[in-house]
Amino acid sequence: LYIGLGDGGSANDPQGNAQNPDTPLGKILRIDVDRGDPYAIPGDNPFVHTGGRPEIWLTGLRNPWRFSFDRKYGDLFIADVGQSAWEEVNLQPAGTPGGRDFGWDCAEGAHEYVPPGGTDGPTAGCSSDPSSYELPILEYGHGIGCSITGGYRYSGDLYPDMHGVYFFGDYCSGDIMSGTEGTVIWDIDTQVYNGPGFGIYTFGEDENGEVYVSYGSSISRIIDATPQEAIFADDFDTGDTAWWS
């Protein structure tokens, strides 16, 4: 069982929780719910033999909302809500060990983080080089949105052209966006759907790998609406109101 925890609230992580291995806050945890009382610790968790909380799997996260596993390849996608400037998506490929540090509060996205009103230069204990941490595969600035909502990489049967596309959104703008694998930084499309101005709460996936999005009072299915003239289905009752092309 994997558990995502934010850094504990209050802007700028003043307690330094996300970089502190002695607290579960600002982390992805990993526990074995089939053994132990109330649970056991997997033996390959990164802090089992080195000190720190043994439940910790990944560190350096601000507010992982939300994370998902790719059902085909097993990759772990983690959308991390930013503080003041950048929203990001991090990736842990299947089969790689835990212990990765995604940088918060030393880095925000692929950028050094300096708290508002602070001086230039790294916070105590931080590197000023963001590449010292695991870089995100996707990021966008607050000119586009202000609070990322993570989704899924599509693996359904209905729309083959969407295979491998990771869909996500922004709570503030209501926009649906997508990413496709490039090199270290994925290609991002911020124009999948220009939202109606209310928040995207979460995404879902059915047993066939089709992807759904929840916003306002609706749950809609993402479809391939090529050609682009189709853009957006007007009938919200169909459930097929989000598009990609």
CORNOR-V681841 format. One record per helix or strand of 2 or more residues. SS is the DSSP state (~ for helix, > for strand). FROM is the first residue (numbers start at 1). TO is the last residue. If there is no record, write none. Layout:
SS:FROM:TO
SS:FROM:TO
This chain:
>:2:5
~:11:13
~:17:19
>:27:30
>:56:59
>:64:69
>:76:80
>:86:92
>:107:108
>:111:112
~:130:132
>:138:141
>:148:153
~:160:162
>:166:170
>:176:180
>:187:193
>:200:205
>:211:215
>:218:224
~:228:230
~:236:238
>:242:244
